[in-house]
Amino acid sequence: MALELTQDTFEKEIIDHKGPAMVDFWAPWCGPCRIMVPIVDKLAETFKGKVKIAKLNASDYGELAMKYGASTIPTFVFFKDGKVVLSKAGTMPEKVLSDLITETLLK
């Protein structure tokens, strides 16, 4: 299960995190976002202990979403040691997202 972030936990969990992380900026009313929920949750288990995978409700925390370029959702933002290294918007198959995580964060 992906870690649920809030405005209060984002900095501690992502920016201060020493290591790789991916944040799914999503919203419960967003159809494409709901399609990605089980994929993101599965990948959180697959990469457990290697990559921190989290999600942030862009409807509740719009200012934070905009700060990280999530003007459309879902948007996946990849971090290394608290710094953005890649941002990808839209739905994608599990394998594509998994490969992005591996290529961007684990190599």
N, C-alpha and C positions, 0 to 999 in steps of 0.2 A: 504494500500500500504506500502510495506517495505521501510524503510529509505535507500536511496542510500548513501553509504560512499565513501570517497576518503582517500588518504594517509593523507591529511591535517585534515580531520574531525574524523578519526578513534579514536585517543586518547581522544578527548573531548567527543565524543558520546558514546564510549564503555569503555575505560580504566578508565576514570574519572567518569563514570556513577555509582551512588550509587543505586544499584538494579540489577535485572536480565535482561540479554540481550542475544540474539542469533544472530549470524552473518552467513549468507549464502555466502560462497566463491564460486563464479560462473564465467562463461564467456559466452558471447553471442553466440559463435560458438559451444558451448557444448550442444549437443542434450539432454542428461539427465538433464542438468541444466535448459533448456527451459521447460521441463516437470514440474519441480518444481516451476517455477515462479508463476503460479496462486495459487498454494498451499501455498507458502510462503506469498504472498500478502493477501490471505484470512486469514491466521493465524495472520498476523499483525493486521488485524481488530478485530479478535476474542480476542486477548490478549491485545488490546489497553488499555493503562493505567495500565497494570499489568507487561508486559514484553516488552522491547524494541526489536523489530525485524528489522534487517537491512541486507543489502547485499553489498558485495564488489566485484568488477570485478577483478578476480585474474589475468586476462591477463594484465590489466593496472597496477596492483599493485602486481606483482609477489613476490617481496621481502617480503612484508607484509604478503601475503598468506603463504609463506614458513615459516615465523616466527611463525605462528600459526598452522603449520602442515598440511596445505591444499595443499598437493602435488598431490592429485587427486581431481577432482571436479565433482559434488558439494560436498563440505564439510561444515557441520554445526558445528559451535563452540559455546558452551554455556558458558556464563560468569555470575559470581555473584560478584558484587562490583568490576568489572574490572579484576577479576581473572578467568582464564579458569577452568571450572569444568568438562567439557566433550567435546569430539569431535567425530562426526560421519560422515563417508563419504558415498556417494551414494544416489540414489533415494529411496524414501520410500512413502508409502501411507500417506495421510493427517492425518488419525487417529494415525498412528505410530509416526509421527513428533509431533503432538499435545500432545500425551501422554508423549513423551520425554520432551517436554517443561514443562508440568505440573509436572512430577515426578522429573525432574532435577532442575528446577528453582523456583517452587512454593510450595515445601514441605520442 
